[in-house]
Structure formats: structure tokens, C-alpha cells
Amino acid sequence: MNEHHHIISYGKLTGIWLALLLLTALTVGITRVELGGFKVLAALSIACLKAGLVIAVFMHMKYEGRLLRWLLFLTLVTLAIFIGFTFFDVLYR
């Protein structure tokens, strides 16, 4: 069997961890700034960026084939559409 292991250095993992901590602090900081309706959009955008880092690095998605990455992308877009429809439903009640 020819197995391929993708070894990620501790330095890179530490850098991703620090980036996730910084993005978490930014999310908390956004709650203190008055952005109106854009506060939720900003927080969700940061959450999507954090999820992308976790998926790419810790779930090793960046080493997977194109088909699996496109299926994940399609799934996330479908989820975003459903969440968007939910926001519109709540907004116009």
C-alpha cells in the first residue's frame, strides 16, 4: 500500500491556531462597535473565515481531490442559501 501522509509542521499549526485566536478576538471586538445591521454580517463573515481555516488545515481538505472540494463548496453554498432564506423570513414577518 502506498499511503500519502501530509505532515503539517508545528509552526504552521501554531500559526493557524494564533490566527483563529485573533479572529475570535476580532469577533468579540465587533460586538463593541456600532455597525447596525452589518454587525451580524461581519460576525458571520469572520466565522466563515475561521471555518475555512479549520476545514482546510485541520480537516486536511486542501490535500483532497477537486471533486471532494467542489462537493464541500456546493454543500456550504446550499447551507448559506438556506440560512439566507431564514433571515429573509424572519426579517419580513
N, CA, C and O atoms as a CHARMM CRD file, in Angstrom:
* protein
*
  372
    1    1 MET  N      0.83400  -1.17800   0.00000 PROA 1      0.00000
    2    1 MET  CA     0.00000   0.00000   0.00000 PROA 1      0.00000
    3    1 MET  C      0.88200   1.24500   0.00000 PROA 1      0.00000
    4    1 MET  O      1.87500   1.33200   0.72100 PROA 1      0.00000
    5    2 ASN  N      0.49300   2.18100  -0.81400 PROA 2      0.00000
    6    2 ASN  CA     1.23800   3.42400  -0.90600 PROA 2      0.00000
    7    2 ASN  C      0.40600   4.53400  -0.28000 PROA 2      0.00000
    8    2 ASN  O     -0.43500   5.14100  -0.94300 PROA 2      0.00000
    9    3 GLU  N      0.64600   4.79400   0.99600 PROA 3      0.00000
   10    3 GLU  CA    -0.12300   5.81000   1.70600 PROA 3      0.00000
   11    3 GLU  C      0.61500   7.13700   1.66100 PROA 3      0.00000
   12    3 GLU  O      1.83800   7.19000   1.79300 PROA 3      0.00000
   13    4 HSD  N     -0.14500   8.20300   1.47400 PROA 4      0.00000
   14    4 HSD  CA     0.43400   9.53900   1.49300 PROA 4      0.00000
   15    4 HSD  C      0.02600  10.22800   2.78400 PROA 4      0.00000
   16    4 HSD  O     -1.16000  10.40300   3.06100 PROA 4      0.00000
   17    5 HSD  N      1.00600  10.60900   3.55800 PROA 5      0.00000
   18    5 HSD  CA     0.73100  11.33600   4.79000 PROA 5      0.00000
   19    5 HSD  C      1.11500  12.79100   4.57900 PROA 5      0.00000
   20    5 HSD  O      2.19000  13.10000   4.06600 PROA 5      0.00000
   21    6 HSD  N      0.23500  13.65700   4.97500 PROA 6      0.00000
   22    6 HSD  CA     0.50200  15.07900   4.86500 PROA 6      0.00000
   23    6 HSD  C      0.86100  15.58800   6.25100 PROA 6      0.00000
   24    6 HSD  O     -0.01100  15.81400   7.09000 PROA 6      0.00000
   25    7 ILE  N      2.11300  15.76100   6.47200 PROA 7      0.00000
   26    7 ILE  CA     2.58400  16.20700   7.77500 PROA 7      0.00000
   27    7 ILE  C      2.65700  17.72900   7.76300 PROA 7      0.00000
   28    7 ILE  O      3.32100  18.33300   6.92100 PROA 7      0.00000
   29    8 ILE  N      1.97100  18.31600   8.70200 PROA 8      0.00000
   30    8 ILE  CA     1.96500  19.76600   8.84500 PROA 8      0.00000
   31    8 ILE  C      2.85400  20.10800  10.02800 PROA 8      0.00000
   32    8 ILE  O      2.73100  19.51100  11.09700 PROA 8      0.00000
   33    9 SER  N      3.73800  21.05800   9.83800 PROA 9      0.00000
   34    9 SER  CA     4.69100  21.40300  10.89800 PROA 9      0.00000
   35    9 SER  C      3.96700  22.04200  12.08100 PROA 9      0.00000
   36    9 SER  O      2.88400  22.61100  11.95100 PROA 9      0.00000
   37   10 TYR  N      4.61900  21.92200  13.24300 PROA 10     0.00000
   38   10 TYR  CA     4.05800  22.53100  14.44300 PROA 10     0.00000
   39   10 TYR  C      4.00200  24.05300  14.31100 PROA 10     0.00000
   40   10 TYR  O      3.10800  24.69500  14.86300 PROA 10     0.00000
   41   11 GLY  N      4.94800  24.62200  13.58600 PROA 11     0.00000
   42   11 GLY  CA     4.94100  26.06700  13.38100 PROA 11     0.00000
   43   11 GLY  C      3.71600  26.52700  12.61000 PROA 11     0.00000
   44   11 GLY  O      3.10000  27.53800  12.94700 PROA 11     0.00000
   45   12 LYS  N      3.36500  25.77000  11.56100 PROA 12     0.00000
   46   12 LYS  CA     2.18300  26.11600  10.77000 PROA 12     0.00000
   47   12 LYS  C      0.91000  25.91900  11.58600 PROA 12     0.00000
   48   12 LYS  O      0.00100  26.74800  11.53000 PROA 12     0.00000
   49   13 LEU  N      0.84200  24.83400  12.33700 PROA 13     0.00000
   50   13 LEU  CA    -0.33100  24.60400  13.18000 PROA 13     0.00000
   51   13 LEU  C     -0.47000  25.69700  14.23700 PROA 13     0.00000
   52   13 LEU  O     -1.57600  26.15200  14.52800 PROA 13     0.00000
   53   14 THR  N      0.66000  26.11300  14.80700 PROA 14     0.00000
   54   14 THR  CA     0.63300  27.18600  15.79800 PROA 14     0.00000
   55   14 THR  C      0.18900  28.49800  15.15800 PROA 14     0.00000
   56   14 THR  O     -0.56000  29.26600  15.76200 PROA 14     0.00000
   57   15 GLY  N      0.65000  28.75300  13.94000 PROA 15     0.00000
   58   15 GLY  CA     0.23700  29.96400  13.23300 PROA 15     0.00000
   59   15 GLY  C     -1.25200  29.97900  12.95900 PROA 15     0.00000
   60   15 GLY  O     -1.90300  31.01100  13.12100 PROA 15     0.00000
   61   16 ILE  N     -1.80100  28.84100  12.54400 PROA 16     0.00000
   62   16 ILE  CA    -3.25100  28.74800  12.29900 PROA 16     0.00000
   63   16 ILE  C     -4.01900  28.93600  13.60500 PROA 16     0.00000
   64   16 ILE  O     -5.05200  29.60400  13.63600 PROA 16     0.00000
   65   17 TRP  N     -3.50900  28.34400  14.67600 PROA 17     0.00000
   66   17 TRP  CA    -4.14400  28.48700  15.97700 PROA 17     0.00000
   67   17 TRP  C     -4.16000  29.95000  16.42000 PROA 17     0.00000
   68   17 TRP  O     -5.17100  30.44100  16.92200 PROA 17     0.00000
   69   18 LEU  N     -3.03400  30.64300  16.23200 PROA 18     0.00000
   70   18 LEU  CA    -2.97000  32.06100  16.59000 PROA 18     0.00000
   71   18 LEU  C     -3.90700  32.89900  15.71000 PROA 18     0.00000
   72   18 LEU  O     -4.53400  33.84500  16.18600 PROA 18     0.00000
   73   19 ALA  N     -3.99500  32.54500  14.43500 PROA 19     0.00000
   74   19 ALA  CA    -4.92000  33.24700  13.53800 PROA 19     0.00000
   75   19 ALA  C     -6.36700  33.04500  13.99700 PROA 19     0.00000
   76   19 ALA  O     -7.16700  33.98000  13.96900 PROA 19     0.00000
   77   20 LEU  N     -6.69700  31.82400  14.41800 PROA 20     0.00000
   78   20 LEU  CA    -8.05200  31.55700  14.92400 PROA 20     0.00000
   79   20 LEU  C     -8.32300  32.34800  16.20200 PROA 20     0.00000
   80   20 LEU  O     -9.42600  32.86000  16.39300 PROA 20     0.00000
   81   21 LEU  N     -7.31700  32.45000  17.08200 PROA 21     0.00000
   82   21 LEU  CA    -7.49000  33.25500  18.29500 PROA 21     0.00000
   83   21 LEU  C     -7.68000  34.73100  17.96200 PROA 21     0.00000
   84   21 LEU  O     -8.51800  35.40100  18.56400 PROA 21     0.00000
   85   22 LEU  N     -6.91100  35.23600  17.01200 PROA 22     0.00000
   86   22 LEU  CA    -7.03400  36.62800  16.59600 PROA 22     0.00000
   87   22 LEU  C     -8.41200  36.90000  15.98600 PROA 22     0.00000
   88   22 LEU  O     -9.03400  37.92400  16.27100 PROA 22     0.00000
   89   23 LEU  N     -8.87800  35.98000  15.15100 PROA 23     0.00000
   90   23 LEU  CA   -10.20700  36.14600  14.55000 PROA 23     0.00000
   91   23 LEU  C    -11.31600  36.06200  15.60200 PROA 23     0.00000
   92   23 LEU  O    -12.33700  36.73900  15.48400 PROA 23     0.00000
   93   24 THR  N    -11.11700  35.23800  16.62100 PROA 24     0.00000
   94   24 THR  CA   -12.08800  35.17600  17.72000 PROA 24     0.00000
   95   24 THR  C    -12.11500  36.49300  18.48000 PROA 24     0.00000
   96   24 THR  O    -13.18700  36.99500  18.81600 PROA 24     0.00000
   97   25 ALA  N    -10.93400  37.05900  18.75400 PROA 25     0.00000
   98   25 ALA  CA   -10.86700  38.35300  19.43100 PROA 25     0.00000
   99   25 ALA  C    -11.51700  39.44200  18.57100 PROA 25     0.00000
  100   25 ALA  O    -12.17600  40.34000  19.09400 PROA 25     0.00000
  101   26 LEU  N    -11.32800  39.35800  17.25300 PROA 26     0.00000
  102   26 LEU  CA   -11.95400  40.31800  16.34700 PROA 26     0.00000
  103   26 LEU  C    -13.47300  40.19100  16.37800 PROA 26     0.00000
  104   26 LEU  O    -14.18700  41.19300  16.32200 PROA 26     0.00000
  105   27 THR  N    -13.95800  38.97400  16.46700 PROA 27     0.00000
  106   27 THR  CA   -15.40600  38.75300  16.56600 PROA 27     0.00000
  107   27 THR  C    -15.95600  39.37500  17.84400 PROA 27     0.00000
  108   27 THR  O    -17.00700  40.01700  17.82600 PROA 27     0.00000
  109   28 VAL  N    -15.24500  39.18500  18.94800 PROA 28     0.00000
  110   28 VAL  CA   -15.67900  39.79000  20.21300 PROA 28     0.00000
  111   28 VAL  C    -15.60100  41.31500  20.11800 PROA 28     0.00000
  112   28 VAL  O    -16.48000  42.01700  20.61800 PROA 28     0.00000
  113   29 GLY  N    -14.55600  41.82100  19.48100 PROA 29     0.00000
  114   29 GLY  CA   -14.40500  43.26700  19.33200 PROA 29     0.00000
  115   29 GLY  C    -15.50100  43.89100  18.48700 PROA 29     0.00000
  116   29 GLY  O    -15.89300  45.03400  18.72200 PROA 29     0.00000
  117   30 ILE  N    -15.99100  43.16000  17.52000 PROA 30     0.00000
  118   30 ILE  CA   -17.05800  43.68400  16.65800 PROA 30     0.00000
  119   30 ILE  C    -18.34000  43.91700  17.45200 PROA 30     0.00000
  120   30 ILE  O    -19.13700  44.78600  17.09800 PROA 30     0.00000
  121   31 THR  N    -18.54400  43.15800  18.50700 PROA 31     0.00000
  122   31 THR  CA   -19.75400  43.35400  19.30900 PROA 31     0.00000
  123   31 THR  C    -19.73900  44.69800  20.02700 PROA 31     0.00000
  124   31 THR  O    -20.79300  45.20000  20.41900 PROA 31     0.00000
  125   32 ARG  N    -18.56800  45.28200  20.20400 PROA 32     0.00000
  126   32 ARG  CA   -18.44200  46.56400  20.90000 PROA 32     0.00000
  127   32 ARG  C    -18.57800  47.77000  19.95600 PROA 32     0.00000
  128   32 ARG  O    -18.69800  48.90600  20.41500 PROA 32     0.00000
  129   33 VAL  N    -18.55900  47.52200  18.64200 PROA 33     0.00000
  130   33 VAL  CA   -18.64000  48.59100  17.65700 PROA 33     0.00000
  131   33 VAL  C    -20.07400  48.66200  17.12400 PROA 33     0.00000
  132   33 VAL  O    -20.70900  47.63600  16.87900 PROA 33     0.00000
  133   34 GLU  N    -20.56600  49.87500  16.95000 PROA 34     0.00000
  134   34 GLU  CA   -21.92100  50.04600  16.44200 PROA 34     0.00000
  135   34 GLU  C    -21.90500  50.00200  14.91000 PROA 34     0.00000
  136   34 GLU  O    -21.49300  50.95800  14.25300 PROA 34     0.00000
  137   35 LEU  N    -22.35800  48.88300  14.36100 PROA 35     0.00000
  138   35 LEU  CA   -22.38800  48.69400  12.91700 PROA 35     0.00000
  139   35 LEU  C    -23.80900  48.52400  12.38800 PROA 35     0.00000
  140   35 LEU  O    -24.00700  48.32300  11.19000 PROA 35     0.00000
  141   36 GLY  N    -24.78400  48.60200  13.26600 PROA 36     0.00000
  142   36 GLY  CA   -26.17000  48.41200  12.84800 PROA 36     0.00000
  143   36 GLY  C    -26.40600  46.96900  12.40900 PROA 36     0.00000
  144   36 GLY  O    -26.01000  46.02200  13.08800 PROA 36     0.00000
  145   37 GLY  N    -27.06000  46.82800  11.25900 PROA 37     0.00000
  146   37 GLY  CA   -27.35700  45.50300  10.73100 PROA 37     0.00000
  147   37 GLY  C    -26.13700  44.77700  10.19300 PROA 37     0.00000
  148   37 GLY  O    -26.17600  43.56800   9.96500 PROA 37     0.00000
  149   38 PHE  N    -25.05100  45.51600   9.98900 PROA 38     0.00000
  150   38 PHE  CA   -23.84100  44.89400   9.44800 PROA 38     0.00000
  151   38 PHE  C    -23.04500  44.14400  10.50900 PROA 38     0.00000
  152   38 PHE  O    -22.08000  43.45000  10.18900 PROA 38     0.00000
  153   39 LYS  N    -23.44600  44.28300  11.77600 PROA 39     0.00000
  154   39 LYS  CA   -22.74200  43.57200  12.84700 PROA 39     0.00000
  155   39 LYS  C    -22.86200  42.06300  12.66600 PROA 39     0.00000
  156   39 LYS  O    -21.88400  41.33400  12.82900 PROA 39     0.00000
  157   40 VAL  N    -24.05100  41.60100  12.33200 PROA 40     0.00000
  158   40 VAL  CA   -24.26300  40.16800  12.11000 PROA 40     0.00000
  159   40 VAL  C    -23.49700  39.70900  10.87100 PROA 40     0.00000
  160   40 VAL  O    -22.88100  38.64300  10.87600 PROA 40     0.00000
  161   41 LEU  N    -23.53800  40.51400   9.81300 PROA 41     0.00000
  162   41 LEU  CA   -22.81100  40.16900   8.59300 PROA 41     0.00000
  163   41 LEU  C    -21.30700  40.06500   8.85600 PROA 41     0.00000
  164   41 LEU  O    -20.65200  39.14200   8.37200 PROA 41     0.00000
  165   42 ALA  N    -20.76800  41.00300   9.61600 PROA 42     0.00000
  166   42 ALA  CA   -19.33700  40.97400   9.93000 PROA 42     0.00000
  167   42 ALA  C    -18.98100  39.74600  10.77000 PROA 42     0.00000
  168   42 ALA  O    -17.98400  39.07400  10.50500 PROA 42     0.00000
  169   43 ALA  N    -19.79600  39.46000  11.77600 PROA 43     0.00000
  170   43 ALA  CA   -19.53500  38.30200  12.63600 PROA 43     0.00000
  171   43 ALA  C    -19.62700  36.99700  11.84800 PROA 43     0.00000
  172   43 ALA  O    -18.80900  36.09700  12.04400 PROA 43     0.00000
  173   44 LEU  N    -20.61400  36.88700  10.96000 PROA 44     0.00000
  174   44 LEU  CA   -20.75500  35.67700  10.15000 PROA 44     0.00000
  175   44 LEU  C    -19.61300  35.54800   9.14100 PROA 44     0.00000
  176   44 LEU  O    -19.17000  34.43600   8.85100 PROA 44     0.00000
  177   45 SER  N    -19.13900  36.65700   8.61200 PROA 45     0.00000
  178   45 SER  CA   -18.01300  36.61800   7.67900 PROA 45     0.00000
  179   45 SER  C    -16.75200  36.11800   8.37000 PROA 45     0.00000
  180   45 SER  O    -16.01100  35.30700   7.81300 PROA 45     0.00000
  181   46 ILE  N    -16.51100  36.59700   9.57400 PROA 46     0.00000
  182   46 ILE  CA   -15.35200  36.12800  10.33600 PROA 46     0.00000
  183   46 ILE  C    -15.51300  34.65900  10.68800 PROA 46     0.00000
  184   46 ILE  O    -14.54500  33.90100  10.63600 PROA 46     0.00000
  185   47 ALA  N    -16.72100  34.24800  11.04400 PROA 47     0.00000
  186   47 ALA  CA   -16.97000  32.83600  11.36100 PROA 47     0.00000
  187   47 ALA  C    -16.71600  31.95000  10.14100 PROA 47     0.00000
  188   47 ALA  O    -16.17900  30.85000  10.27400 PROA 47     0.00000
  189   48 CYS  N    -17.09900  32.42200   8.95800 PROA 48     0.00000
  190   48 CYS  CA   -16.84700  31.65500   7.73400 PROA 48     0.00000
  191   48 CYS  C    -15.35200  31.53100   7.45700 PROA 48     0.00000
  192   48 CYS  O    -14.87800  30.47800   7.03100 PROA 48     0.00000
  193   49 LEU  N    -14.62000  32.60400   7.70100 PROA 49     0.00000
  194   49 LEU  CA   -13.17200  32.56000   7.52300 PROA 49     0.00000
  195   49 LEU  C    -12.52800  31.56900   8.49200 PROA 49     0.00000
  196   49 LEU  O    -11.64000  30.80800   8.10900 PROA 49     0.00000
  197   50 LYS  N    -12.97600  31.58200   9.73800 PROA 50     0.00000
  198   50 LYS  CA   -12.45400  30.63500  10.72300 PROA 50     0.00000
  199   50 LYS  C    -12.80000  29.19400  10.33300 PROA 50     0.00000
  200   50 LYS  O    -11.96200  28.29900  10.44700 PROA 50     0.00000
  201   51 ALA  N    -14.02100  28.97600   9.87900 PROA 51     0.00000
  202   51 ALA  CA   -14.41600  27.63300   9.45700 PROA 51     0.00000
  203   51 ALA  C    -13.58700  27.18100   8.26300 PROA 51     0.00000
  204   51 ALA  O    -13.20400  26.01400   8.17900 PROA 51     0.00000
  205   52 GLY  N    -13.30900  28.09400   7.34100 PROA 52     0.00000
  206   52 GLY  CA   -12.47300  27.75100   6.19700 PROA 52     0.00000
  207   52 GLY  C    -11.07300  27.33800   6.60400 PROA 52     0.00000
  208   52 GLY  O    -10.51400  26.39700   6.04100 PROA 52     0.00000
  209   53 LEU  N    -10.50000  28.03500   7.57800 PROA 53     0.00000
  210   53 LEU  CA    -9.17000  27.65100   8.07600 PROA 53     0.00000
  211   53 LEU  C     -9.19100  26.26500   8.71300 PROA 53     0.00000
  212   53 LEU  O     -8.30400  25.44600   8.47100 PROA 53     0.00000
  213   54 VAL  N    -10.20000  26.01400   9.51800 PROA 54     0.00000
  214   54 VAL  CA   -10.29500  24.70500  10.17800 PROA 54     0.00000
  215   54 VAL  C    -10.48800  23.59300   9.15500 PROA 54     0.00000
  216   54 VAL  O     -9.85000  22.54400   9.24900 PROA 54     0.00000
  217   55 ILE  N    -11.36200  23.81500   8.18500 PROA 55     0.00000
  218   55 ILE  CA   -11.62000  22.79500   7.16800 PROA 55     0.00000
  219   55 ILE  C    -10.37200  22.53700   6.32700 PROA 55     0.00000
  220   55 ILE  O    -10.02200  21.38600   6.06700 PROA 55     0.00000
  221   56 ALA  N     -9.70100  23.61000   5.90200 PROA 56     0.00000
  222   56 ALA  CA    -8.53900  23.45400   5.02300 PROA 56     0.00000
  223   56 ALA  C     -7.36100  22.80000   5.72600 PROA 56     0.00000
  224   56 ALA  O     -6.70200  21.93200   5.15500 PROA 56     0.00000
  225   57 VAL  N     -7.09200  23.20800   6.95700 PROA 57     0.00000
  226   57 VAL  CA    -5.86900  22.74800   7.61600 PROA 57     0.00000
  227   57 VAL  C     -6.12200  21.53800   8.50400 PROA 57     0.00000
  228   57 VAL  O     -5.49900  20.49400   8.31400 PROA 57     0.00000
  229   58 PHE  N     -7.01900  21.66000   9.46400 PROA 58     0.00000
  230   58 PHE  CA    -7.19500  20.59100  10.44100 PROA 58     0.00000
  231   58 PHE  C     -7.97000  19.39500   9.90100 PROA 58     0.00000
  232   58 PHE  O     -7.79600  18.27600  10.38300 PROA 58     0.00000
  233   59 MET  N     -8.82500  19.62300   8.90300 PROA 59     0.00000
  234   59 MET  CA    -9.53000  18.51300   8.27300 PROA 59     0.00000
  235   59 MET  C     -8.83400  18.06000   6.99500 PROA 59     0.00000
  236   59 MET  O     -9.33000  17.18100   6.29100 PROA 59     0.00000
  237   60 HSD  N     -7.68100  18.66600   6.69800 PROA 60     0.00000
  238   60 HSD  CA    -6.82100  18.30100   5.55800 PROA 60     0.00000
  239   60 HSD  C     -7.54300  18.39200   4.21800 PROA 60     0.00000
  240   60 HSD  O     -7.22000  17.64300   3.29500 PROA 60     0.00000
  241   61 MET  N     -8.50300  19.28600   4.09700 PROA 61     0.00000
  242   61 MET  CA    -9.25300  19.39700   2.85300 PROA 61     0.00000
  243   61 MET  C     -8.38700  19.94500   1.71100 PROA 61     0.00000
  244   61 MET  O     -8.65900  19.67800   0.54000 PROA 61     0.00000
  245   62 LYS  N     -7.36100  20.69800   2.05000 PROA 62     0.00000
  246   62 LYS  CA    -6.53400  21.25700   0.98400 PROA 62     0.00000
  247   62 LYS  C     -5.71300  20.18300   0.28000 PROA 62     0.00000
  248   62 LYS  O     -5.13900  20.44200  -0.77800 PROA 62     0.00000
  249   63 TYR  N     -5.65000  18.98800   0.84800 PROA 63     0.00000
  250   63 TYR  CA    -4.92400  17.88600   0.22000 PROA 63     0.00000
  251   63 TYR  C     -5.85400  16.92300  -0.52000 PROA 63     0.00000
  252   63 TYR  O     -5.38700  15.95700  -1.12400 PROA 63     0.00000
  253   64 GLU  N     -7.14900  17.17400  -0.47900 PROA 64     0.00000
  254   64 GLU  CA    -8.10900  16.28400  -1.13000 PROA 64     0.00000
  255   64 GLU  C     -8.23800  16.61800  -2.61400 PROA 64     0.00000
  256   64 GLU  O     -7.74000  17.64100  -3.08200 PROA 64     0.00000
  257   65 GLY  N     -8.91000  15.74200  -3.33300 PROA 65     0.00000
  258   65 GLY  CA    -9.10700  15.93000  -4.75800 PROA 65     0.00000
  259   65 GLY  C    -10.11700  17.02500  -5.06600 PROA 65     0.00000
  260   65 GLY  O    -10.84000  17.49400  -4.18700 PROA 65     0.00000
  261   66 ARG  N    -10.15000  17.41600  -6.31500 PROA 66     0.00000
  262   66 ARG  CA   -11.00200  18.51500  -6.75800 PROA 66     0.00000
  263   66 ARG  C    -12.48600  18.20200  -6.55900 PROA 66     0.00000
  264   66 ARG  O    -13.24800  19.08100  -6.15600 PROA 66     0.00000
  265   67 LEU  N    -12.90500  16.97100  -6.83500 PROA 67     0.00000
  266   67 LEU  CA   -14.31600  16.61300  -6.71200 PROA 67     0.00000
  267   67 LEU  C    -14.80600  16.77700  -5.28100 PROA 67     0.00000
  268   67 LEU  O    -15.87200  17.34800  -5.05300 PROA 67     0.00000
  269   68 LEU  N    -14.04400  16.28600  -4.32100 PROA 68     0.00000
  270   68 LEU  CA   -14.45700  16.38700  -2.92300 PROA 68     0.00000
  271   68 LEU  C    -14.49700  17.84300  -2.46500 PROA 68     0.00000
  272   68 LEU  O    -15.38600  18.22500  -1.70300 PROA 68     0.00000
  273   69 ARG  N    -13.54700  18.65900  -2.92100 PROA 69     0.00000
  274   69 ARG  CA   -13.55800  20.07500  -2.56000 PROA 69     0.00000
  275   69 ARG  C    -14.76800  20.78600  -3.16000 PROA 69     0.00000
  276   69 ARG  O    -15.38200  21.62100  -2.49500 PROA 69     0.00000
  277   70 TRP  N    -15.12100  20.46600  -4.41300 PROA 70     0.00000
  278   70 TRP  CA   -16.28400  21.08700  -5.03800 PROA 70     0.00000
  279   70 TRP  C    -17.57800  20.64700  -4.36300 PROA 70     0.00000
  280   70 TRP  O    -18.50400  21.44500  -4.22000 PROA 70     0.00000
  281   71 LEU  N    -17.65200  19.38700  -3.94800 PROA 71     0.00000
  282   71 LEU  CA   -18.85000  18.92300  -3.23600 PROA 71     0.00000
  283   71 LEU  C    -18.99500  19.62600  -1.89700 PROA 71     0.00000
  284   71 LEU  O    -20.10500  19.98000  -1.49900 PROA 71     0.00000
  285   72 LEU  N    -17.88800  19.83100  -1.19900 PROA 72     0.00000
  286   72 LEU  CA   -17.94100  20.57200   0.06000 PROA 72     0.00000
  287   72 LEU  C    -18.39000  22.00900  -0.19800 PROA 72     0.00000
  288   72 LEU  O    -19.22400  22.54300   0.53100 PROA 72     0.00000
  289   73 PHE  N    -17.83500  22.63100  -1.23700 PROA 73     0.00000
  290   73 PHE  CA   -18.21900  24.00200  -1.59100 PROA 73     0.00000
  291   73 PHE  C    -19.70600  24.08400  -1.91500 PROA 73     0.00000
  292   73 PHE  O    -20.38700  25.00100  -1.45400 PROA 73     0.00000
  293   74 LEU  N    -20.21800  23.14400  -2.69900 PROA 74     0.00000
  294   74 LEU  CA   -21.63800  23.11600  -3.04800 PROA 74     0.00000
  295   74 LEU  C    -22.50500  22.96500  -1.79500 PROA 74     0.00000
  296   74 LEU  O    -23.54100  23.61900  -1.67100 PROA 74     0.00000
  297   75 THR  N    -22.08500  22.11700  -0.88400 PROA 75     0.00000
  298   75 THR  CA   -22.82200  21.92100   0.36000 PROA 75     0.00000
  299   75 THR  C    -22.86200  23.19900   1.17600 PROA 75     0.00000
  300   75 THR  O    -23.90800  23.56500   1.71200 PROA 75     0.00000
  301   76 LEU  N    -21.72100  23.88600   1.27300 PROA 76     0.00000
  302   76 LEU  CA   -21.67600  25.12300   2.05900 PROA 76     0.00000
  303   76 LEU  C    -22.49200  26.24000   1.41100 PROA 76     0.00000
  304   76 LEU  O    -23.11700  27.03400   2.11500 PROA 76     0.00000
  305   77 VAL  N    -22.49400  26.31000   0.09800 PROA 77     0.00000
  306   77 VAL  CA   -23.30700  27.31000  -0.59000 PROA 77     0.00000
  307   77 VAL  C    -24.79300  27.02200  -0.37000 PROA 77     0.00000
  308   77 VAL  O    -25.57500  27.94500  -0.13900 PROA 77     0.00000
  309   78 THR  N    -25.18100  25.76400  -0.43900 PROA 78     0.00000
  310   78 THR  CA   -26.57400  25.38800  -0.18200 PROA 78     0.00000
  311   78 THR  C    -26.97300  25.75700   1.24100 PROA 78     0.00000
  312   78 THR  O    -28.06400  26.28300   1.46400 PROA 78     0.00000
  313   79 LEU  N    -26.10400  25.48800   2.19700 PROA 79     0.00000
  314   79 LEU  CA   -26.37700  25.85900   3.58400 PROA 79     0.00000
  315   79 LEU  C    -26.51200  27.37200   3.72300 PROA 79     0.00000
  316   79 LEU  O    -27.40000  27.85200   4.42700 PROA 79     0.00000
  317   80 ALA  N    -25.63800  28.12700   3.05600 PROA 80     0.00000
  318   80 ALA  CA   -25.70800  29.59600   3.11600 PROA 80     0.00000
  319   80 ALA  C    -27.01600  30.10900   2.52400 PROA 80     0.00000
  320   80 ALA  O    -27.59900  31.06000   3.04600 PROA 80     0.00000
  321   81 ILE  N    -27.47800  29.49800   1.45300 PROA 81     0.00000
  322   81 ILE  CA   -28.75200  29.90100   0.85100 PROA 81     0.00000
  323   81 ILE  C    -29.90500  29.64800   1.81400 PROA 81     0.00000
  324   81 ILE  O    -30.77900  30.49900   1.97600 PROA 81     0.00000
  325   82 PHE  N    -29.90900  28.48900   2.44900 PROA 82     0.00000
  326   82 PHE  CA   -30.97700  28.19200   3.40800 PROA 82     0.00000
  327   82 PHE  C    -30.95000  29.15000   4.59500 PROA 82     0.00000
  328   82 PHE  O    -32.00000  29.59600   5.05600 PROA 82     0.00000
  329   83 ILE  N    -29.76500  29.46600   5.08900 PROA 83     0.00000
  330   83 ILE  CA   -29.66200  30.42000   6.19600 PROA 83     0.00000
  331   83 ILE  C    -30.13700  31.79500   5.73900 PROA 83     0.00000
  332   83 ILE  O    -30.82500  32.49600   6.48100 PROA 83     0.00000
  333   84 GLY  N    -29.77000  32.18100   4.51500 PROA 84     0.00000
  334   84 GLY  CA   -30.23000  33.45900   3.97700 PROA 84     0.00000
  335   84 GLY  C    -31.73300  33.52500   3.86300 PROA 84     0.00000
  336   84 GLY  O    -32.33100  34.54500   4.20500 PROA 84     0.00000
  337   85 PHE  N    -32.36300  32.45700   3.38700 PROA 85     0.00000
  338   85 PHE  CA   -33.82500  32.41900   3.31000 PROA 85     0.00000
  339   85 PHE  C    -34.44700  32.53100   4.70500 PROA 85     0.00000
  340   85 PHE  O    -35.49100  33.16100   4.87500 PROA 85     0.00000
  341   86 THR  N    -33.81000  31.92700   5.68500 PROA 86     0.00000
  342   86 THR  CA   -34.31000  32.02900   7.05400 PROA 86     0.00000
  343   86 THR  C    -34.25700  33.46700   7.54600 PROA 86     0.00000
  344   86 THR  O    -35.20000  33.94200   8.17900 PROA 86     0.00000
  345   87 PHE  N    -33.15300  34.16900   7.25700 PROA 87     0.00000
  346   87 PHE  CA   -33.05800  35.57900   7.64700 PROA 87     0.00000
  347   87 PHE  C    -34.13500  36.41900   6.96300 PROA 87     0.00000
  348   87 PHE  O    -34.73800  37.28400   7.59700 PROA 87     0.00000
  349   88 PHE  N    -34.37900  36.17400   5.68400 PROA 88     0.00000
  350   88 PHE  CA   -35.42700  36.91600   4.98700 PROA 88     0.00000
  351   88 PHE  C    -36.79200  36.63000   5.57400 PROA 88     0.00000
  352   88 PHE  O    -37.62200  37.53300   5.67700 PROA 88     0.00000
  353   89 ASP  N    -37.03900  35.39800   5.95800 PROA 89     0.00000
  354   89 ASP  CA   -38.31400  35.03300   6.56500 PROA 89     0.00000
  355   89 ASP  C    -38.51800  35.78400   7.88200 PROA 89     0.00000
  356   89 ASP  O    -39.59500  36.32300   8.13900 PROA 89     0.00000
  357   90 VAL  N    -37.48800  35.81300   8.70000 PROA 90     0.00000
  358   90 VAL  CA   -37.58100  36.49400   9.98600 PROA 90     0.00000
  359   90 VAL  C    -37.67800  38.00200   9.78300 PROA 90     0.00000
  360   90 VAL  O    -38.39300  38.68100  10.52000 PROA 90     0.00000
  361   91 LEU  N    -36.96300  38.53100   8.78800 PROA 91     0.00000
  362   91 LEU  CA   -36.92800  39.97600   8.53800 PROA 91     0.00000
  363   91 LEU  C    -38.28000  40.51600   8.09200 PROA 91     0.00000
  364   91 LEU  O    -38.64900  41.63000   8.46500 PROA 91     0.00000
  365   92 TYR  N    -39.02000  39.75600   7.30700 PROA 92     0.00000
  366   92 TYR  CA   -40.26300  40.25100   6.73500 PROA 92     0.00000
  367   92 TYR  C    -41.51600  39.69000   7.40600 PROA 92     0.00000
  368   92 TYR  O    -42.57100  39.63900   6.77500 PROA 92     0.00000
  369   93 ARG  N    -41.43000  39.28300   8.62800 PROA 93     0.00000
  370   93 ARG  CA   -42.61300  38.81700   9.34400 PROA 93     0.00000
  371   93 ARG  C    -43.39600  39.96000   9.87000 PROA 93     0.00000
  372   93 ARG  O    -44.43100  39.76000  10.50400 PROA 93     0.00000
